[in-house]
Amino acid sequence: MIKFEIKDRKTGKTESYTKEDVTMGEAEKCYEYLELVNQENKKEAPNATKMRQKSDSY
């Protein structure tokens, strides 16, 4: 089970979501995204737009 907590910037409230089953495709996308984030964070000047564009595709 995976639990997501998302904070709304406008209201300041936090919403919680849970998901019981995770497919292999979803897990692969998640690991690809995490790998990209780690690569960008290791750079001297990380490009945040690359990370945002990837996360928007979820």
Secondary structure as GFF3:
##gff-version 3
##sequence-region A 1 58
A	DSSP	beta_strand	2	7	.	.	.	ID=ss1
A	DSSP	beta_strand	14	19	.	.	.	ID=ss2
A	DSSP	alpha_helix	24	42	.	.	.	ID=ss3
A	DSSP	alpha_helix	48	56	.	.	.	ID=ss4
###
